[in-house]
Amino acid sequence: MQQRRPDVLARLVETGADPASSELGEVPPSFRAELDASYDAWLDGIEKPEPVPAEAWASRLGETAQVRGWDGRKVLIWLERIGQAMLEAALDAVDEGVPGADVGARRIVGAMNTAAAAFNRAFRVKAEESAKRAAVLRSVTENAPDGIGIAKPDGTVLYANPAFCAMMGSEDASRGHFSDFVHPDEGPKLAHIAEVAERVGHWDGNLRYKRADGTSFNARLKAFRVKSTDGELIARCVLVRDATPEERAEEQRRALEEEMQTAQAEALRELAAPLLPLAEGVLAMPLVGSLDAARTPRIIEVMLEGITRTGAGHVIVDITGVPVVDAEVAESIMRAARAALLVGAEVVLTGVRGAVAKTLVDLDVDLGGMDTWSTLRAGVAHAIAHERQKRQKRQTRRGAGPVR
């Protein structure tokens, strides 16, 4: 056995160093040196009855493989081939009558069994952990509110969660091709999505889908690709969120906003030409702010509508809050007065301050005999008095008593 020891050792080293036999690839030199030293110890165990570190070494191999991230099954295959070579050497020693070789052979077999048991336990634990993770991930995808689709690299669907099937309106959404569920009008967009996803790994945006019943909907889409460590494309995945609720909420928001804008515009229209009843037959229109060509028609419209509705004989137009009285303002007032006169009412102008009177004189504005007063109070008293006189005359003609 001693004469054959170098050949046996060389064969063991060659078997352990052959990457093809284990598919592990390159083994670090430090681990290789420890392995070569272990071969000597194992060969000593075949020839000597003393205990050898075979079982301990085999167990520690599993720990080393886990730390280095090696595939446990490949390590086990490698270890079994090494063990087979060791066992063949031990059996040769038994045939040669080497003392204690049979004990060494049994130890080799025991070490292999110990390693296999250790690796099997590790595989079982790893498989259980993987199964638990898979169960959690499946539960998450099955209960996710968004659609989740997984396809082969060519786009053939491998899996679609219930939300995805519900969006598409068919259980068949878990089969077919990703493009089968996209609205025909979006066909040209798919090439762009594929190009971006291939270049940067993902694509985010909007895409229109079609349901089994022929209806369609817009969706928020995240498409991404899953690749292996060596860059090979493994799967194409999509996360789909139905944008219908968001669109409906946006439509409601816009509708509410339009209603608010309409209400605000109407309120501003009312504020632009307020008409207040002061007494029987007397209305007041206090104007605030500048008067322009856009505001004048509204003033006349409100004034005429109020006169017609109430039968008022006097409308007091108060310009105390008008900051600037120029030719345009004077023309607006005159147009309102002429319009009121056509429907049987007189316009009383109040708030005519000294500066305003001077401006009107400088502009040579003819107010056409319109009653003007410096204060609203004076104008109100004048209008009420005139209305009372008019009623008294009407009642006198009818033979009634005086108006109080």
C-alpha positions, 0 to 999 in steps of 0.5 A, spaced: 500 500 500 505 504 501 508 503 494 501 505 491 500 511 496 503 516 491 499 513 485 492 513 489 494 520 492 495 523 485 488 520 483 484 523 489 487 529 487 486 529 480 478 527 482 478 533 487 481 538 482 477 536 476 471 541 475 467 537 470 466 532 476 463 537 480 461 543 476 463 547 482 468 551 478 475 553 481 476 551 488 480 556 492 487 554 493 487 555 501 481 550 500 485 545 495 491 545 500 486 543 506 483 538 501 490 535 499 492 534 506 486 531 508 487 525 503 493 524 507 489 523 513 484 519 510 490 514 507 493 514 514 486 511 516 486 506 511 493 503 514 492 505 521 487 503 526 487 510 529 481 514 529 481 519 523 478 526 522 474 523 516 467 524 518 469 531 522 472 533 515 466 531 511 461 535 516 465 541 515 465 541 508 458 542 508 459 549 512 464 551 508 460 550 502 454 554 505 459 560 507 462 560 500 455 559 497 456 553 493 451 549 490 450 543 496 447 538 491 454 539 487 458 539 493 455 532 495 456 529 488 463 531 488 464 528 495 461 522 493 466 521 487 472 523 492 469 518 497 468 512 491 475 513 490 477 513 497 473 507 498 476 503 492 483 505 495 481 502 501 478 496 498 485 495 494 488 495 501 484 490 504 485 485 498 493 486 499 492 484 507 494 491 510 492 491 517 486 495 519 484 496 512 477 494 513 476 498 519 479 504 514 474 502 509 468 502 514 470 509 516 470 511 509 463 509 508 461 512 515 464 518 513 460 518 506 454 517 510 455 522 515 456 527 509 450 525 505 446 525 511 448 532 513 447 535 506 440 531 506 438 535 512 441 541 509 437 540 503 431 539 507 431 545 511 433 549 505 427 546 501 422 547 507 425 554 507 424 555 500 417 552 500 415 557 506 418 563 502 414 560 496 407 560 500 408 567 502 410 570 495 404 566 492 399 568 498 401 576 497 400 575 489 394 571 490 391 577 494 394 583 491 389 588 489 394 590 483 394 585 477 401 581 477 403 577 470 409 573 469 411 570 462 416 567 459 422 571 455 417 570 449 411 573 452 407 567 453 404 567 460 406 563 465 402 566 471 397 571 472 394 572 479 386 573 480 386 581 480 389 580 473 384 575 471 379 580 474 381 586 470 381 582 464 374 579 465 377 572 464 380 566 467 384 565 461 388 571 462 393 566 466 394 563 459 396 566 452 401 572 450 401 578 454 400 582 447 393 578 447 390 583 453 393 589 450 388 594 446 389 593 438 391 601 438 396 600 443 400 595 438 405 600 436 407 602 443 409 595 445 415 595 441 417 601 445 416 598 451 420 592 450 426 596 447 426 600 454 425 594 458 431 591 455 435 597 455 434 599 462 430 593 465 423 596 466 418 601 463 413 605 467 407 608 464 400 608 461 397 602 457 390 601 454 388 594 455 381 590 453 377 585 457 374 579 454 367 582 453 370 587 448 370 593 453 377 597 454 380 600 460 387 604 462 392 602 466 398 604 470 403 599 468 410 597 470 414 592 466 420 589 468 425 583 466 428 578 470 435 576 469 440 570 471 446 572 474 450 571 467 445 576 464 440 570 461 433 573 460 429 568 465 422 572 465 418 578 463 413 581 469 408 586 469 404 590 475 398 592 472 393 597 476 386 599 473 386 606 472 378 607 472 377 609 479 383 614 478 380 617 472 373 617 475 375 620 481 379 625 476 372 626 472 368 628 479 374 632 481 374 636 474 366 636 475 366 639 482 371 644 480 367 646 474 361 647 478 365 651 483 368 656 478 361 657 475 358 658 482 364 663 483 363 666 476 355 667 478 357 670 485 362 675 482 356 677 476 352 678 482 357 682 486 358 686 479 351 689 479 348 688 486 340 690 486 337 691 493 330 693 494 330 699 499 322 701 499 316 700 495 318 702 488 325 704 490 331 699 488 338 701 489 345 699 485 351 700 489 357 700 484 364 698 487 370 698 483 372 700 476 366 700 470 368 697 463 365 695 457 365 688 459 361 690 466 356 695 463 352 690 459 351 686 466 349 692 470 344 694 465 341 687 464 340 686 472 337 693 472 332 692 467 330 685 470 329 688 477 325 694 474 320 689 470 320 684 476 318 689 481 315 695 477 320 700 481 319 707 479 326 709 481 333 706 481 339 709 485 345 708 482 351 709 487 358 711 485 361 712 492 365 706 491 367 707 484 375 710 484 375 713 477 370 717 474 372 718 466 368 719 460 367 711 459 364 711 466 359 717 465 357 713 458 356 707 462 351 711 467 348 714 461 346 708 457 343 705 464 339 711 465 336 711 458 335 703 458 331 704 465 327 710 462 325 705 456 321 701 462 318 707 466 323 708 471 328 714 473 335 713 475 338 717 481 345 718 481 348 718 488 356 719 491 357 725 486 363 728 490 366 734 488 372 731 484 367 727 481 362 733 479 369 737 476 371 731 472 364 731 469 364 738 468 371 738 465 368 732 460 362 736 458 358 730 460 350 731 459 347 727 464 340 729 461 336 732 467 338 726 471 337 727 479 344 727 482 346 727 489 352 727 493 350 722 498 346 715 498 342 717 504 340 724 500 338 720 494 334 715 497 330 720 501 329 723 494 327 717 491 322 715 496 319 722 496 318 722 489 315 715 489 310 717 495 308 723 491 306 718 485 302 714 489 298 719 492 297 722 485 294 715 482 290 714 488 287 721 488 285 720 481 282 713 483 278 717 489 282 714 494 284 717 501 291 720 501 297 716 502 301 715 509 
